[in-house]
Amino acid sequence: MIEGGRIWLKAWQQAAVAVGSAVGALLDPRRADLIAALGETTGKHAFERVLQRMKSSPEGRALLLERPRVVCAKVGHAWDLPANTFGAAYARFMGSRNFSPDDRPPVRFMDTDELAYVAMRAREVHDFWHTLFDLPTNLIGETALKLIEFEQMGLPMCLLSVIGGTARFNEKQRKLFYQHYFPWAIRAGMQSTDLMCVYYEQHFHEDLEDVRRKLQIVPAPTVP
């Protein structure tokens, strides 16, 4: 069970929450709770497709059976792993930004426990993807990762985030994004393996570059 308490909504109520969340997120993109609500209320069919793919994958089935959570109590050992490992790279990413795995908002608007877990998992692996794709957490980096997430999961919220992110670019950021990050993100999202079917915690002890090769991940370009 995903803690936090789920709320069952009628169709018109979901639409109202989606519109309200979209407006609120545009006014204040830092509101993770509104972005999460938008993702849930507009992404049910996308999450259902992800769920079916997970059921068809050995690692995906293991995730659905064991339902691991990306929280401090479960991933804290990553901070003790050798520097070359994926786990250590994730720990550096989180520590250098003073991020905590426990900061993700709970799932509230999914119909079933399985879909609630898929939505939570999608939310919690976001920083794993930042680490593997070597993307910063600035506006350009987050927008590029949302594009990859859209390719991987098909969530409408991800596409809306890309549109919203590019709308807030200044001229220099826009040129940088479309010259370097946009074409890379399109290729990277398409050529990577199905990243929602990866049991990342079981790869923490592996060399970071080996994990990238295994998942067919090409890190973000080095921009001059």
C-alpha positions in Angstrom: 0.0 0.0 0.0 1.3 3.5 -0.9 1.0 5.6 2.2 -0.6 9.0 2.3 -4.2 8.0 1.6 -5.7 7.8 -1.8 -8.7 9.7 -3.0 -11.3 8.2 -5.4 -12.7 10.8 -7.8 -15.4 10.8 -10.4 -14.5 11.8 -14.0 -15.5 15.4 -13.6 -13.7 15.7 -10.3 -10.5 14.3 -11.9 -10.9 16.9 -14.7 -11.3 19.7 -12.2 -8.2 18.6 -10.3 -6.2 18.3 -13.5 -7.2 21.8 -14.6 -6.6 23.3 -11.2 -3.2 21.6 -10.9 -2.1 22.6 -14.3 -2.9 26.3 -13.7 -1.2 26.2 -10.3 1.9 24.4 -11.6 2.2 27.0 -14.4 2.0 29.8 -11.8 4.5 28.1 -9.5 6.5 25.3 -11.1 8.1 24.5 -7.7 4.8 23.0 -6.4 5.7 19.3 -6.6 2.3 18.4 -5.2 0.5 20.1 -8.0 2.7 18.5 -10.6 2.2 15.1 -9.0 -1.6 15.6 -9.0 -1.5 16.7 -12.7 0.5 13.6 -13.6 -1.9 11.3 -11.8 -5.2 12.8 -13.0 -4.1 12.9 -16.7 -1.9 9.8 -16.8 -4.1 6.9 -15.9 -4.0 5.3 -19.4 -0.2 5.8 -19.6 0.3 4.2 -16.2 -1.8 1.3 -17.3 0.4 0.8 -20.3 3.5 1.0 -18.1 2.0 -1.6 -15.8 1.4 -4.0 -18.6 5.0 -3.7 -19.8 6.2 -4.2 -16.2 4.2 -7.4 -16.0 5.9 -8.7 -19.2 9.4 -8.1 -17.9 11.2 -10.2 -15.3 12.6 -7.2 -13.4 9.3 -5.4 -13.8 7.4 -8.4 -12.3 9.9 -8.4 -9.4 9.2 -4.7 -8.8 5.5 -5.3 -8.7 5.9 -8.3 -6.4 8.3 -6.7 -3.9 7.3 -3.0 -4.4 10.6 -1.5 -3.3 10.5 2.2 -2.2 13.2 4.8 -2.9 13.3 6.2 0.6 16.2 6.9 2.9 15.6 3.8 5.0 16.0 1.6 1.8 18.7 3.3 -0.2 20.9 4.8 2.5 23.5 2.2 1.9 24.3 3.8 -1.5 26.3 6.4 0.4 28.8 3.7 1.5 29.4 2.2 -1.9 32.7 2.5 -3.9 33.0 5.8 -5.9 32.7 4.2 -9.3 29.4 2.5 -8.7 25.9 3.7 -9.8 24.8 3.8 -6.1 27.6 6.1 -5.2 26.9 8.4 -8.2 23.3 8.6 -7.1 24.4 9.4 -3.5 26.7 12.2 -4.8 23.8 13.6 -7.0 21.5 13.7 -4.0 24.0 14.9 -1.5 25.5 17.7 -3.6 22.0 19.2 -3.9 20.9 18.4 -0.4 18.0 16.3 -1.8 16.3 13.6 0.3 14.6 10.5 -1.2 11.8 11.0 1.3 10.7 14.3 -0.2 8.4 12.9 -2.9 4.7 13.6 -2.4 2.4 10.6 -2.0 0.1 9.2 -4.7 -3.5 10.2 -4.1 -5.6 9.7 -7.3 -4.8 6.2 -8.7 -7.7 3.6 -8.8 -5.8 0.5 -7.7 -2.8 -0.4 -5.5 -0.9 -1.6 -8.5 -1.4 1.7 -10.4 -0.6 3.6 -7.3 2.7 1.8 -7.0 3.6 2.4 -10.7 2.9 6.1 -10.3 5.0 6.2 -7.1 7.8 4.3 -8.8 7.8 6.7 -11.8 8.1 9.6 -9.3 10.8 8.0 -7.2 13.1 6.8 -10.1 13.3 10.4 -11.4 16.6 11.0 -9.6 18.0 7.7 -10.8 17.4 8.9 -14.3 19.1 12.3 -13.5 22.1 10.3 -12.4 22.3 7.9 -15.3 21.7 10.6 -18.0 24.0 13.0 -16.2 21.5 15.8 -16.3 21.6 18.9 -14.0 18.5 20.0 -12.1 18.3 23.4 -13.7 15.5 24.4 -16.1 17.2 23.0 -19.1 18.1 19.7 -17.4 14.7 19.1 -16.0 13.0 19.9 -19.3 15.3 17.5 -21.2 14.5 14.8 -18.7 10.8 15.4 -19.0 11.1 14.8 -22.7 12.8 11.5 -22.0 10.2 10.6 -19.5 7.5 11.4 -22.1 9.1 9.1 -24.6 9.5 6.3 -22.0 6.0 6.6 -20.3 3.8 8.7 -22.5 2.5 10.8 -19.6 0.7 14.0 -20.8 2.1 15.8 -17.8 5.6 15.3 -19.1 4.8 16.8 -22.4 3.1 19.7 -20.7 6.2 20.2 -18.5 8.4 20.3 -21.7 6.1 23.0 -23.2 6.0 24.9 -19.9 9.8 24.6 -19.5 10.6 25.8 -23.0 8.2 28.7 -22.6 10.2 30.0 -19.6 13.6 29.8 -21.4 15.4 33.0 -22.2 17.0 33.4 -25.7 20.3 31.8 -24.7 18.7 28.9 -22.9 16.3 28.2 -25.9 19.2 28.2 -28.3 21.2 25.8 -26.1 18.3 23.5 -25.6 17.2 23.1 -29.2 20.8 22.9 -30.6 22.1 20.4 -28.1 19.7 18.9 -25.6 16.5 18.5 -27.6 18.0 16.3 -30.4 20.0 14.3 -27.8 16.9 13.7 -25.6 14.9 12.5 -28.5 17.6 9.9 -29.4 18.4 9.0 -25.8 14.7 8.3 -24.8 14.1 6.2 -27.9 17.3 4.0 -27.7 17.3 3.3 -24.0 15.8 0.1 -22.7 12.4 0.3 -21.0 13.5 2.2 -17.9 10.4 1.6 -15.9 11.2 -2.1 -15.9 14.6 -1.7 -14.2 15.2 -2.7 -10.6 17.7 0.0 -10.1 18.4 -0.8 -6.4 19.8 -4.2 -7.5 22.4 -2.4 -9.7 23.7 0.0 -7.1 26.9 -2.0 -6.6 27.7 -2.1 -10.3 30.0 0.3 -12.1 28.1 3.4 -13.3 29.3 3.1 -16.9 28.5 -0.6 -17.0 24.9 0.2 -15.9 24.6 2.8 -18.6 25.8 0.4 -21.3 23.5 -2.3 -20.0 20.5 0.1 -20.2 21.7 1.6 -23.5 21.8 5.1 -21.9 23.8 7.9 -23.6 24.6 10.6 -21.1 23.8 14.3 -21.8 26.1 16.1 -24.2 29.0 18.2 -22.9 28.1 21.7 -24.0 30.9 24.1 -24.7 
